[in-house]
Amino acid sequence: MLGYALRRIAGIFPVLLILLTVSFFVIRLAPGGPFAAARALSGRTRAQLRQRYGLDRPLAVQYAAYLRALAHGDLGRSYSLRDEPVAGLIGAGLPVSAELGAAALALGALGGIALGMAAVLRRGGVIDRALSPLAAVTLALPSFVTGPLLALIVGVWLRWLPVAGWQPDTPRDLVLPAITLALPLIASIARLTRASLLEVLNASYIRTARARGLGRARVLWRHALRPALVPVVSYLGPAATYLVTGSLVVESVFELPGTGRYLVMGAIDRDYTLVMGMVLVYGTLTLLANLGADLLHAWLDPRVRHESP
Amino acid sequence: MSSIPTSAEPMRAQEEAPALLALHSLSVCFAGVPVVDAVSLTVRAGECLGVVGESGAGKSLTFLAALGLAPSAAAVSGRARFGATELIGCSERALDALRGRHIGVVFQDPMGALTPHLRIGAQLTEPILRHTGCSRRAARTRALELLEQVRLAAPARCLQQYPHELSGGMRQRVLLALALSCDPQLLILDEPTTALDVTIQAQILALLAHIKRERRLGLVLVTHDFAALAGLADRVAVMRAGRVIETGSAGQVFHTPREPYTVELLQAAREPAGPGGAPGARGAGAPVLAVEDLTVRYRQRGARLRRGEIVALQAVTVAIAPGESLAVVGESGCGKSTLTRAALRLTGAAHGRIAWLGREVGSWPERRLRALRRNLQLIFQDPLSSLDPRLSVERLVAEPLEVHHGELDAQARAARVAAMLERVGLDPALAARRPHELSGGQCQRVGIARAMILAPRLLVCDEPLSALDVRAQRQIGALLDALRREQGMSVLLVSHDLGAVRRGCERVLVLYQGAMAELAPSEALFARPLHPYTRALLAAVPVADPDVQPGRLAQVRLTDSEPAPAGGCAFRTRCPQATARCTEQRPPWVEAGAGRWVACHHFERGADGML
């Protein structure tokens, strides 16, 4: 198991390098460039700026310089945000985003699995019948609708939680954003869990377990749940991707000082260094989430462990 | 080797034993349709009740329903008494106190019946801990004991393993140990040997006979195969379409059956169906299919350190003459399917010479092979999954014509398809149906029509009957037989059951672990098998006669054997005649009489050492 994990972790680095390389060139292929949007700049100033940031050099040289700096942990300086070091921007914003993402993931997984199981335990009960239509509605509503709606109900009418904004060390501020971000996850995971658990409960080994008189609870928790979670775990990879893109919207709806806005800003301003920094962060997170999903899968199913990756 | 005395004690003493399980008018309905219809049966302590019938007869469901394990959509009525307890309408909690404790169950499908993520040890101790309340340590000791009792080769290691690391036979032993874990009074076995190789089936049946005698428990053996019952059952109940149509002592039912349906099932068990029949007109000319030194190696998938090669097929040389029928026989994993796949160039990993219709095709690119392929057609074991579910029967049968006979116009094609459907006995009304709307037998007929429409020179049949019911088996066997004689084609039949090819084929090739063990004309092979493995296969074939079969089972060794380490004869760990020479030297492939070949150092000794 450890060898498998180490091999998989080592496999992350080449993928990350490919991702950074492709992003590096693709963003430079996009029309326009840094400072193109700034009207007031004269041609000379612009040329000076380009020279200062090394943008006048050949692409290959820029790429080599970027990699060299990256190897020393230098992510460069933002072109658009007053020369702030990109690493500093990420350092300030990432804790907020990571907290939000982790909370949403935990909420989505636990809430979804619990709901799915509840639906299966009481077939035809309220939860079972409401699950599918509710999930469809939740998945159809974009978070810029559910977010303000939640803020209106919980924040404005009930006054239980702040409507928006963020202060350091106040977890209350993250509750509504995390719920907003988690809702589609809860819906997907609940449906996955329900379908998968129903299938597993029909498996031959469940019948064998029941024939041994192990009792309903033990059959469910010890024999059925782990195999039933395999599809849920496979979904965690795509879920991580969703969290990254979803957080952009949720952070802006609730005015959270996370990193999501930098990705949008960087892309619009052609702030190459900022974009590359964000690609590095989100790429790493996504790959780690997929790796985590695969490791969990191997834990759930011994057959995976015994195969080579 | 352990052998058991033949049991032929009179059963009269047991007639008076109290009923362990008594079913009275038990019915199971799905959506108002009865699937089990007023079944009344009794099992006594120390007695084995055999319940026999085709799939869909409701025999498994009867006992599942009695144990409260029927699907939730089933409506169960009637009575089922276990000792003093009424099981129907009993609470789940009360049933759980009986299931696993006093009633043990072994289901068909050993591959799926164990929880995949739990080690054998954990699964085996679970019911012991729950029902007897002993310590973990004691449960573990008991688990080890149980695995020894079911004669697993390496019980201690097995406790640490996951189900997927065990073979089918080992899993069935584990399931048996599970069912026996709390010393039940009643053991219900639902098709316990159906998914297993003949040799493993014989071992499990012998083990059951042994356990029955040792423990004096009540046994219910549910099966579609009369032969599997013959060594064990004291009484037999025949079920058809949800009803018990005949019951009686094993002697009565086997020797003087009343119902014509029983007669039919018995007949099917006594002379297994198979394609072939009378030898076809042997044509002259080059062999339709010949392989020489055919070897197939696979890279082992696994962690980098223990990467190695698996030799799936080792230096096989055989040829099929025009009009000849050849059977390839062996246990699962012996390489018989690999041989057909490699010979038909359906796998890339093959080395050696392959000739089709006298032409050396081993190095031909696929494009060039295609024109010849229509002469070599295949039918498969699982008829349903080998047909494209989206195509209608008509399209399925027409497809080979579209590929190989582009010159035919739509009308000519339709005419040929219609004629072929009629020939294989498919109602023209079925032409528009899709595979899932057909029965297993009908699907196999579609498969045959698809192969035969190209009028091939060779038909390769990979276990064509094993997924079918006994009656469908006979019909399909007869059809293949007739087609072969009409067309004068050659047949290559792949089967795990030596008994099933007895009638059919002119020559038999026996494979063991990828290598040739014996090749001989069918008559000679059955009259005087030379290789001890061939003898083991023959001895394992159950005989549908309660006077003979117990004695045969008593000869079977109960213990699971471990695969032989590389070098020497691969069969030596299972061979009663093995000597030091068998460990040191790989036996050569030698000619042993007219058309007979064998790979055994001691083949001249014949069958003196019984298995």
Interface residues (C-beta under 8 A of the other chain):
Chain A: G3 Y4 R123 A203 S204 Y205 R207 T208 A209 R210 A211 R212 G213 L214 G215 R216 R218 R222 H223 R226 P227 L300 D301 P302 R303 H306 E307 S308
Chain B: L67 L69 S72 E92 R93 L95 D96 A97 L98 R99 G100 R101 G104 V105 F107 D109 G112 A113 L114 T115 P116 H117 L118 E126 P127 R130 H131 Y162 H164 E165 L175 L178 A179 S181 R301 G302 A303 R304
